[in-house]
Amino acid sequence: MSIVHSKRVWIAAACLGLAITVSAPSAHAQTRAETLRYLTGAAVNTLDPNIPGSTREAFAVSLSTYDRLVSFGRKQMNGKWVFDLDSIRGELAESFDVSPDGLKITFKLRKDAKFHDGTPVTAEDVKWSLDRVVTAKVLGKAQFLTGSMTDAGQFKVIDPLTIEVTLPQPDKLALPNLATVYPIIINSKLAKAHATEDDPWAEKWLKENTAGSGAYVIEQFKPGEQVILKRNDAWNRGPDSKQAFFKRLIVQSVPEPATRASLVEKGDADIVIDLQASDAQALEAKGKLQVISTPQYNAITFISMNNQMPPFDRPDVRRAIAYALPYDDMFKASLFGRGLLLAGATWADAKPPSGAFPISQPIKLDLEKAKAYLKAAGYPDGFSTTFSFNVGQSATAEPMAALLKESLAKIGIKVDIQKLPDAQMSTQVTEKKVPFFTEGIVAWLPSTDYFYRNFYTGNQRWNYSSIDNPDLTALAQKARFEADKAKYEEDGKKLNAMNFDLMPQIPLWQPSQDAVMASNITGYTYQFHRQVDYRDLSRK
């Protein structure tokens, strides 16, 4: 990564909300129309998405600076563009082929693909990069487990432009895993030149430097502040085989949502996400900006109960709480109704209508039903408990918690609300010490079995409810390798039925991803990592 200072571009000042000039690297000045200015909430803290602690904002930058073998396509969902788990297209791969038995995936690389330094991309680079994911102590290692890729021996160079991936059993999530943020293809010669005996995978160097072949090249990286990128004019690996539209990207960290909202409204930014729901609603009402509001179909906000901790170890207690919550009021108070509510559904014959997950649940506020369940659980007079959420969730969790407390009091459950620092909340959740709380989950690969295996089985952090049901676990594992779509759908319906019966946690809603942008920005697609893919965007 080189830093050369020359021409200046306009960039929004986070603290003052004013347009100021800063020195930005460039050999040729770009016009305003050719520059995309994007404000993030959290910081871009690394250029290598595999580094533990990487932010979503860092993931977004890495998608533009590195290529992967494949990418997700996109589809329309309720009139909005979203990534499509079932549509995989080549990125560095010119083509790919899955063997009839599903045990081998063979990738043919593009002949014209080059790294930023002009070095051709070869199968040796791909192997080194994938070996790194499964061998180094990086984030991708756990992700690749979900696609049955665990050992460097599974990646084989056939010739300079052909690489083969071997699986121990057919796994429908192997190919999608190669489209996530972690399996970036690295210029192995360049990385090895900066590796050491203590750091054989060049993790330290790659944290602040890039060795990619992606659509953009890093020109300036100030961790926690901003990243400036210039277009790689040799890159033509988008869906339409063209260059990325914007010649320059300015990605700036502006932690305060209200400041981001103000800057995009003034025209000092082109696009922002992760605003407060109230700010997005206000900007939408003014009608001067585009607001694309997409329910996060791979995410869920829920209320969880520790199924191993009294009194929440009793299913009837969990059911009582489920029927004592004012879902509509909580949804409006927390998100201004922006998203998809997961309560109030009608299931014909009390059976799940779909094997997809999540689906809206047939629960609604019914205090008499809630009291009956509480009595059946042996708590006719209720009990006292705490309800926790982390400080970072306050804007949405606080109004929801207040309504929860008020409603549960009507059935005798006394609630003490605890607003915990993020680190403390994370530690207590990990150690399974929180009895009753709200959290959210996101699945990059939102298939039904993926959700159940990762969030409802095993003694691991992401099993927030600590549910331990052998039948559910066995069925989730069976579904993982079910190749017949009809049988997989049936397995999904059974899992959804079991989940509703056990009620380990209560799904509330899928919050919207509100992308607020200038009226002349086009191409926005909701992506699996809940960040903007700059390569999708253009200006009319």
C-alpha positions as CSV (number, residue, x, y, z in Angstrom):
1,M,0.0,0.0,0.0
2,S,1.5,3.3,-1.1
3,I,0.5,6.8,0.1
4,V,1.1,9.7,-2.3
5,H,-0.4,13.1,-1.6
6,S,-1.5,15.4,-4.4
7,K,-5.0,16.6,-5.4
8,R,-7.7,17.3,-2.9
9,V,-11.3,16.0,-2.7
10,W,-14.2,17.2,-0.6
11,I,-15.1,15.2,2.5
12,A,-17.5,15.6,5.3
13,A,-16.2,16.7,8.7
14,A,-17.6,14.3,11.2
15,C,-17.6,16.7,14.2
16,L,-18.6,20.0,12.6
17,G,-21.0,18.7,9.9
18,L,-19.2,21.0,7.4
19,A,-17.6,20.3,4.0
20,I,-13.9,20.7,4.3
21,T,-10.9,19.9,2.1
22,V,-8.4,17.2,3.0
23,S,-5.3,16.0,1.3
24,A,-6.2,12.8,-0.7
25,P,-3.9,10.7,-2.8
26,S,-4.5,10.9,-6.5
27,A,-2.5,11.3,-9.7
28,H,-5.6,12.8,-11.5
29,A,-8.4,14.8,-10.0
30,Q,-11.8,13.2,-9.9
31,T,-15.0,15.1,-10.4
32,R,-17.6,15.1,-7.7
33,A,-19.8,12.8,-9.8
34,E,-17.0,10.2,-10.0
35,T,-16.4,10.1,-6.2
36,L,-18.6,8.1,-3.8
37,R,-18.6,9.4,-0.2
38,Y,-19.8,6.9,2.3
39,L,-20.2,7.4,6.1
40,T,-19.9,4.5,8.5
41,G,-21.0,4.2,12.1
42,A,-18.1,2.0,13.3
43,A,-14.5,2.2,12.1
44,V,-12.6,0.3,9.4
45,N,-10.1,-1.2,11.8
46,T,-8.3,-3.6,9.5
47,L,-7.7,-4.3,5.8
48,D,-7.8,-8.0,6.4
49,P,-11.3,-9.2,7.2
50,N,-10.0,-12.4,8.8
51,I,-8.4,-10.5,11.7
52,P,-10.4,-11.2,15.0
53,G,-12.3,-8.1,15.9
54,S,-12.9,-7.0,12.3
55,T,-15.8,-4.7,11.9
56,R,-18.6,-4.9,9.3
57,E,-17.2,-1.8,7.8
58,A,-13.8,-3.5,7.4
59,F,-15.6,-6.4,5.7
60,A,-17.1,-3.9,3.2
61,V,-13.7,-2.4,2.3
62,S,-12.2,-5.9,1.8
63,L,-14.9,-6.9,-0.7
64,S,-13.7,-4.0,-2.9
65,T,-10.0,-4.5,-2.5
66,Y,-9.9,-8.3,-2.8
67,D,-11.6,-10.8,-5.1
68,R,-13.0,-14.2,-4.1
69,L,-13.5,-17.2,-6.3
70,V,-17.2,-16.6,-6.5
71,S,-19.9,-14.0,-5.5
72,F,-23.6,-14.1,-4.7
73,G,-26.1,-13.0,-7.3
74,R,-29.1,-11.0,-6.3
75,K,-32.9,-11.3,-6.4
76,Q,-35.9,-9.2,-5.7
77,M,-37.6,-9.6,-2.4
78,N,-40.8,-7.5,-1.9
79,G,-39.5,-5.1,-4.5
80,K,-36.0,-4.7,-3.1
81,W,-32.8,-6.1,-4.3
82,V,-31.1,-8.6,-1.9
83,F,-28.3,-11.0,-2.2
84,D,-29.3,-14.5,-3.3
85,L,-27.9,-17.5,-1.4
86,D,-28.9,-19.8,-4.2
87,S,-27.3,-17.9,-7.1
88,I,-23.5,-18.1,-7.2
89,R,-21.5,-16.5,-10.0
90,G,-17.8,-16.5,-10.8
91,E,-15.6,-13.7,-9.7
92,L,-12.0,-14.8,-10.1
93,A,-13.4,-18.1,-11.3
94,E,-14.3,-18.0,-15.0
95,S,-16.3,-21.2,-14.5
96,F,-16.8,-23.8,-11.8
97,D,-18.2,-27.3,-11.9
98,V,-19.6,-29.5,-9.1
99,S,-19.0,-33.3,-9.6
100,P,-22.1,-35.5,-9.9
101,D,-21.4,-37.0,-6.4
102,G,-21.0,-33.5,-4.9
103,L,-17.6,-34.2,-3.5
104,K,-15.5,-32.0,-5.8
105,I,-15.8,-28.4,-7.0
106,T,-13.4,-27.5,-9.8
107,F,-12.7,-23.8,-10.5
108,K,-11.2,-22.5,-13.8
109,L,-9.6,-19.1,-13.2
110,R,-9.9,-16.1,-15.5
111,K,-6.8,-15.7,-17.7
112,D,-6.9,-11.9,-17.5
113,A,-7.0,-11.6,-13.7
114,K,-4.1,-9.7,-12.2
115,F,-3.2,-8.5,-8.7
116,H,-2.8,-4.8,-8.1
117,D,0.9,-5.0,-8.7
118,G,0.4,-6.6,-12.1
119,T,1.2,-10.2,-11.1
120,P,-1.2,-12.8,-12.6
121,V,-3.6,-14.5,-10.3
122,T,-2.8,-18.3,-10.2
123,A,-4.1,-21.4,-8.7
124,E,-1.1,-21.4,-6.3
125,D,-2.3,-18.0,-4.9
126,V,-5.8,-19.5,-4.5
127,K,-4.5,-22.5,-2.6
128,W,-2.3,-20.4,-0.4
129,S,-5.2,-18.2,0.4
130,L,-7.6,-21.0,1.2
131,D,-4.9,-22.8,3.2
132,R,-4.6,-19.7,5.3
133,V,-8.3,-19.7,6.1
134,V,-8.3,-23.2,7.5
135,T,-4.8,-23.2,9.0
136,A,-4.2,-19.7,10.6
137,K,-5.9,-18.4,13.7
138,V,-8.4,-16.3,11.7
139,L,-12.1,-15.7,11.6
140,G,-12.7,-17.7,8.4
141,K,-11.7,-21.0,10.1
142,A,-14.9,-21.3,12.0
143,Q,-17.0,-20.1,9.0
144,F,-15.5,-22.7,6.7
145,L,-16.5,-25.4,9.2
146,T,-20.1,-24.7,8.1
147,G,-19.1,-25.7,4.6
148,S,-17.1,-28.9,5.4
149,M,-13.8,-27.2,4.6
150,T,-11.4,-27.8,7.5
151,D,-8.0,-29.0,6.0
152,A,-5.5,-27.6,3.6
153,G,-5.4,-31.0,1.9
154,Q,-8.8,-30.3,0.5
155,F,-7.4,-27.6,-1.9
156,K,-5.5,-29.0,-4.8
157,V,-3.7,-27.2,-7.7
158,I,-4.5,-29.0,-11.0
159,D,-2.7,-26.6,-13.3
160,P,-1.8,-22.8,-13.1
161,L,-5.4,-21.8,-13.8
162,T,-7.3,-24.7,-12.2
163,I,-8.0,-25.5,-8.5
164,E,-10.0,-28.3,-7.0
165,V,-11.8,-28.4,-3.7
166,T,-12.6,-31.8,-2.3
167,L,-15.3,-32.3,0.4
168,P,-15.7,-35.2,2.8
169,Q,-19.5,-35.3,2.0
170,P,-21.7,-33.2,-0.3
171,D,-22.4,-29.9,1.5
172,K,-24.8,-27.4,0.0
173,L,-23.0,-24.6,1.9
174,A,-19.5,-25.2,0.6
175,L,-19.9,-23.1,-2.5
176,P,-21.7,-20.2,-0.7
177,N,-19.0,-20.2,1.9
178,L,-16.5,-19.3,-0.8
179,A,-18.6,-16.1,-1.5
180,T,-18.4,-14.8,2.1
181,V,-15.9,-12.1,3.2
182,Y,-13.2,-14.4,4.5
183,P,-11.9,-16.4,1.5
184,I,-10.2,-13.4,-0.1
185,I,-7.6,-14.4,-2.7
186,I,-4.2,-13.0,-1.7
187,N,-1.1,-12.3,-3.8
188,S,0.8,-15.1,-2.1
189,K,4.3,-14.0,-3.2
190,L,3.8,-10.5,-1.8
191,A,2.3,-11.8,1.4
192,K,5.1,-14.4,1.9
193,A,7.7,-11.6,1.5
194,H,6.2,-10.0,4.6
195,A,5.7,-13.2,6.6
196,T,7.9,-14.1,9.5
197,E,8.7,-17.3,11.5
198,D,6.2,-16.1,14.2
199,D,3.7,-14.9,11.6
200,P,3.8,-17.3,8.6
201,W,0.5,-16.0,7.2
202,A,1.6,-12.3,7.3
203,E,-1.3,-11.4,9.5
204,K,0.4,-8.3,11.0
205,W,1.4,-6.9,7.6
206,L,-2.0,-7.7,5.9
207,K,-3.8,-5.9,8.7
208,E,-2.6,-2.5,7.4
209,N,-1.6,-3.4,3.8
210,T,-3.4,-5.1,0.9
211,A,-2.3,-7.8,-1.6
212,G,-5.4,-8.1,-3.6
213,S,-6.8,-8.0,-7.1
214,G,-10.1,-6.3,-6.4
215,A,-12.1,-3.4,-7.9
216,Y,-10.3,-0.8,-5.7
217,V,-6.8,-0.1,-4.5
218,I,-6.1,1.4,-1.0
219,E,-4.5,4.8,-1.3
220,Q,-4.9,6.0,2.3
221,F,-5.8,4.1,5.4
222,K,-6.3,5.8,8.8
223,P,-7.6,3.1,11.1
224,G,-10.7,4.4,13.0
225,E,-11.0,7.5,10.8
226,Q,-11.1,7.0,7.0
227,V,-10.1,5.0,4.0
228,I,-9.6,6.4,0.5
229,L,-9.6,4.1,-2.4
230,K,-9.1,4.5,-6.1
231,R,-10.5,2.4,-8.9
232,N,-8.5,-0.5,-10.3
233,D,-9.2,0.2,-14.0
234,A,-8.0,-3.3,-14.9
235,W,-10.8,-4.9,-12.9
236,N,-13.9,-6.1,-14.8
237,R,-15.4,-8.7,-12.6
238,G,-18.7,-7.2,-11.8
239,P,-22.0,-8.8,-12.9
240,D,-21.9,-7.0,-16.2
241,S,-18.1,-7.6,-16.7
242,K,-17.4,-3.8,-16.5
243,Q,-15.3,-1.7,-14.2
244,A,-16.7,-0.4,-11.0
245,F,-18.5,2.9,-11.7
246,F,-16.8,5.2,-9.1
247,K,-13.2,6.3,-9.7
248,R,-12.7,7.1,-6.0
249,L,-14.3,6.0,-2.7
250,I,-14.1,8.0,0.5
251,V,-15.1,5.9,3.5
252,Q,-15.3,7.9,6.7
253,S,-16.2,6.9,10.3
254,V,-18.8,9.1,11.9
255,P,-20.0,7.4,15.0
256,E,-23.0,9.6,15.8
257,P,-26.1,8.5,13.8
258,A,-27.6,12.0,14.0
259,T,-24.5,13.5,12.5
260,R,-24.5,11.0,9.6
261,A,-28.2,11.8,9.0
262,S,-27.4,15.5,8.9
263,L,-24.4,15.1,6.5
264,V,-26.3,13.0,4.0
265,E,-29.2,15.4,4.1
266,K,-26.9,18.3,3.3
267,G,-25.2,16.5,0.4
268,D,-21.9,16.0,2.2
269,A,-22.3,12.3,1.9
270,D,-23.8,10.1,-0.9
271,I,-25.0,7.1,1.2
272,V,-25.3,6.1,4.8
273,I,-26.8,3.1,6.6
274,D,-27.3,2.2,10.3
275,L,-29.2,5.3,11.1
276,Q,-31.7,5.5,14.0
277,A,-35.1,4.4,12.7
278,S,-36.5,7.8,13.7
279,D,-33.9,9.6,11.5
280,A,-34.5,7.3,8.6
281,Q,-38.2,7.9,8.9
282,A,-37.8,11.7,9.1
283,L,-35.5,11.8,6.0
284,E,-37.9,9.6,4.1
285,A,-40.8,11.9,4.9
286,K,-39.0,14.9,3.5
287,G,-38.7,13.2,0.1
288,K,-35.4,14.7,-1.0
289,L,-33.4,11.5,-0.6
290,Q,-33.8,7.9,-1.5
291,V,-34.5,5.7,1.5
292,I,-34.4,2.0,0.6
293,S,-35.7,0.1,3.6
294,T,-35.0,-3.7,3.4
295,P,-36.0,-6.1,6.1
296,Q,-32.8,-8.0,7.0
297,Y,-34.0,-11.3,5.9
298,N,-30.9,-13.1,7.3
299,A,-31.2,-11.4,10.8
300,I,-33.6,-11.7,13.8
301,T,-34.0,-9.6,16.9
302,F,-35.3,-11.8,19.7
303,I,-36.0,-12.1,23.4
304,S,-34.0,-15.0,24.9
305,M,-34.4,-17.0,28.0
306,N,-31.7,-19.2,29.5
307,N,-33.3,-22.6,29.2
308,Q,-30.9,-24.1,31.8
309,M,-31.7,-21.5,34.5
310,P,-34.9,-21.5,36.7
311,P,-37.6,-20.5,36.1
312,F,-36.8,-20.3,32.4
313,D,-36.0,-24.0,32.3
314,R,-39.7,-24.7,32.2
315,P,-41.3,-24.5,28.8
316,D,-44.6,-23.2,30.2
317,V,-42.8,-20.2,31.7
318,R,-41.3,-19.4,28.3
319,R,-44.8,-19.8,26.7
320,A,-46.3,-17.5,29.3
321,I,-43.9,-14.8,28.5
322,A,-44.5,-15.2,24.8
323,Y,-48.2,-14.6,25.2
324,A,-47.7,-11.6,27.5
325,L,-45.8,-9.4,25.2
326,P,-47.3,-6.4,23.3
327,Y,-45.6,-7.1,20.0
328,D,-47.2,-4.3,17.9
329,D,-46.5,-1.7,20.5
330,M,-42.9,-2.8,21.0
331,F,-42.4,-2.8,17.2
332,K,-43.7,0.7,16.8
333,A,-41.8,2.1,19.9
334,S,-38.5,0.5,19.0
335,L,-38.4,0.6,15.2
336,F,-41.3,2.9,14.2
337,G,-42.6,-0.2,12.4
338,R,-39.6,-0.3,10.1
339,G,-38.9,-4.0,9.4
340,L,-40.9,-7.2,9.5
341,L,-42.8,-8.3,12.6
342,L,-42.4,-12.0,13.4
343,A,-45.6,-12.3,15.5
344,G,-49.3,-12.4,14.9
345,A,-49.2,-15.1,12.1
346,T,-51.9,-17.7,11.5
347,W,-50.8,-21.3,11.0
348,A,-53.4,-23.5,9.3
349,D,-54.0,-26.6,11.4
350,A,-51.3,-25.2,13.8
351,K,-48.6,-26.3,11.4
352,P,-45.8,-24.2,10.1
353,P,-46.6,-23.0,6.5
354,S,-43.0,-23.1,5.4
355,G,-39.7,-24.8,6.1
356,A,-37.9,-21.5,5.8
357,F,-36.4,-19.7,8.8
358,P,-37.3,-17.4,10.4
359,I,-41.0,-17.4,9.8
360,S,-43.7,-15.3,11.6
361,Q,-45.0,-17.1,14.7
362,P,-48.6,-17.7,15.7
363,I,-48.3,-15.7,18.9
364,K,-49.9,-12.5,20.0
365,L,-50.7,-10.7,23.2
366,D,-53.1,-12.8,25.2
367,L,-52.8,-12.2,29.0
368,E,-55.3,-14.9,30.0
369,K,-53.4,-17.5,28.0
370,A,-50.2,-16.3,29.5
371,K,-51.6,-16.6,33.1
372,A,-52.7,-20.1,32.4
373,Y,-49.3,-21.1,31.2
374,L,-47.7,-19.5,34.2
375,K,-50.0,-21.4,36.5
376,A,-49.3,-24.7,34.7
377,A,-45.6,-24.0,35.2
378,G,-46.1,-23.7,39.0
379,Y,-45.8,-19.9,39.2
380,P,-49.4,-18.8,39.6
381,D,-48.3,-15.6,41.4
382,G,-45.4,-14.9,39.0
383,F,-41.8,-14.3,40.0
384,S,-39.0,-11.7,39.9
385,T,-36.2,-11.6,37.3
386,T,-33.9,-9.2,35.5
387,F,-34.1,-8.3,31.8
388,S,-30.8,-7.2,30.2
389,F,-29.6,-5.5,27.1
390,N,-26.3,-3.9,26.1
391,V,-25.8,-0.1,26.0
392,G,-25.2,-0.2,22.2
393,Q,-28.8,-1.4,21.7
394,S,-30.4,1.3,23.9
395,A,-32.2,3.2,21.1
396,T,-34.3,0.1,20.2
397,A,-34.0,-2.0,23.4
398,E,-34.9,0.6,26.0
399,P,-38.5,1.4,24.7
400,M,-39.0,-2.3,24.1
401,A,-37.9,-3.2,27.6
402,A,-40.1,-0.6,29.2
403,L,-43.2,-2.1,27.5
404,L,-42.1,-5.6,28.3
405,K,-41.8,-4.7,32.0
406,E,-45.2,-3.1,32.0
407,S,-46.9,-6.0,30.3
408,L,-45.3,-8.8,32.3
409,A,-46.3,-7.1,35.5
410,K,-49.9,-7.8,34.6
411,I,-49.3,-11.5,35.0
412,G,-47.2,-11.2,38.2
413,I,-43.7,-11.2,36.7
414,K,-41.6,-8.4,38.2
415,V,-38.8,-7.2,36.0
416,D,-35.7,-5.2,36.9
417,I,-34.2,-3.8,33.7
418,Q,-30.4,-3.9,33.4
419,K,-28.6,-1.8,30.8
420,L,-25.1,-3.3,30.7
421,P,-21.9,-2.0,29.0
422,D,-21.3,-3.9,25.7
423,A,-18.2,-5.8,27.0
424,Q,-19.9,-6.9,30.2
425,M,-23.0,-8.0,28.3
426,S,-20.9,-10.0,25.9
427,T,-19.0,-11.7,28.7
428,Q,-22.1,-12.6,30.6
429,V,-23.8,-14.0,27.5
430,T,-20.8,-16.0,26.6
431,E,-20.6,-17.4,30.2
432,K,-24.4,-18.2,30.1
433,K,-25.0,-16.0,33.2
434,V,-27.8,-13.9,31.8
435,P,-31.3,-15.3,32.5
436,F,-33.5,-13.1,30.4
437,F,-32.3,-10.6,27.7
438,T,-32.6,-9.3,24.1
439,E,-30.1,-9.9,21.4
440,G,-29.9,-10.4,17.6
441,I,-28.5,-13.0,15.3
442,V,-27.3,-12.8,11.7
443,A,-26.7,-15.7,9.3
444,W,-24.5,-14.9,6.3
445,L,-25.8,-18.2,4.8
446,P,-29.5,-18.0,5.8
447,S,-30.6,-21.6,5.1
448,T,-32.8,-23.2,7.7
449,D,-30.3,-25.8,8.9
450,Y,-27.6,-23.2,9.2
451,F,-29.8,-21.1,11.5
452,Y,-30.7,-24.1,13.7
453,R,-27.2,-25.7,13.8
454,N,-25.4,-22.4,14.7
455,F,-28.0,-20.8,17.1
456,Y,-30.0,-23.6,18.6
457,T,-27.6,-26.5,19.2
458,G,-24.4,-27.2,21.2
459,N,-22.7,-25.6,24.2
460,Q,-21.4,-22.5,22.3
461,R,-21.8,-18.8,22.5
462,W,-24.3,-18.3,19.7
463,N,-26.8,-20.7,21.3
464,Y,-28.1,-17.8,23.3
465,S,-31.0,-19.8,24.8
466,S,-28.7,-22.7,25.8
467,I,-31.3,-25.0,24.4
468,D,-30.2,-28.7,24.5
469,N,-32.8,-30.8,22.7
470,P,-31.4,-34.0,21.2
471,D,-34.3,-34.4,18.7
472,L,-33.9,-30.8,17.3
473,T,-30.1,-31.3,17.2
474,A,-30.4,-34.6,15.3
475,L,-32.9,-33.2,12.8
476,A,-30.8,-30.0,12.1
477,Q,-27.7,-32.2,11.4
478,K,-29.7,-34.5,9.1
479,A,-31.1,-31.5,7.2
480,R,-27.6,-30.1,6.6
481,F,-26.8,-32.9,4.1
482,E,-30.2,-33.4,2.7
483,A,-29.9,-32.9,-1.1
484,D,-33.6,-33.5,-1.9
485,K,-35.3,-30.1,-1.9
486,A,-38.8,-31.5,-1.0
487,K,-37.3,-33.5,1.9
488,Y,-35.3,-30.5,3.1
489,E,-38.5,-28.4,3.1
490,E,-40.2,-31.0,5.2
491,D,-37.3,-31.1,7.6
492,G,-37.5,-27.4,7.9
493,K,-41.2,-27.5,8.7
494,K,-40.5,-30.1,11.5
495,L,-37.7,-27.9,12.9
496,N,-40.0,-24.9,12.9
497,A,-42.7,-26.8,14.7
498,M,-40.3,-28.1,17.3
499,N,-38.9,-24.7,17.9
500,F,-42.4,-23.1,18.4
501,D,-43.3,-25.9,20.8
502,L,-40.1,-25.6,22.8
503,M,-40.1,-21.7,22.7
504,P,-36.4,-21.4,23.7
505,Q,-36.6,-17.8,22.7
506,I,-39.1,-15.4,21.2
507,P,-38.5,-13.9,17.8
508,L,-39.6,-10.3,17.6
509,W,-38.8,-8.9,14.2
510,Q,-36.4,-8.5,11.4
511,P,-35.2,-4.9,11.5
512,S,-34.9,-2.9,8.3
513,Q,-31.6,-2.0,6.8
514,D,-32.3,1.6,5.9
515,A,-29.9,2.8,3.2
516,V,-30.3,6.6,2.8
517,M,-28.7,8.0,-0.3
518,A,-28.7,10.8,-2.8
519,S,-31.5,10.6,-5.4
520,N,-29.0,9.9,-8.2
521,I,-27.4,6.9,-6.6
522,T,-28.5,3.5,-8.1
523,G,-27.7,-0.2,-7.7
524,Y,-28.0,-0.6,-4.0
525,T,-28.4,-4.2,-2.9
526,Y,-28.9,-5.5,0.6
527,Q,-25.8,-7.8,1.2
528,F,-25.2,-10.7,3.5
529,H,-22.7,-8.8,5.7
530,R,-25.2,-5.9,6.1
531,Q,-22.9,-3.3,4.6
532,V,-22.8,-1.5,1.3
533,D,-21.0,-3.2,-1.6
534,Y,-19.5,-0.2,-3.3
535,R,-19.1,-2.2,-6.5
536,D,-22.9,-2.3,-6.9
537,L,-23.4,1.4,-7.0
538,S,-23.4,4.0,-9.7
539,R,-24.6,7.5,-10.2
540,K,-27.3,8.5,-12.7
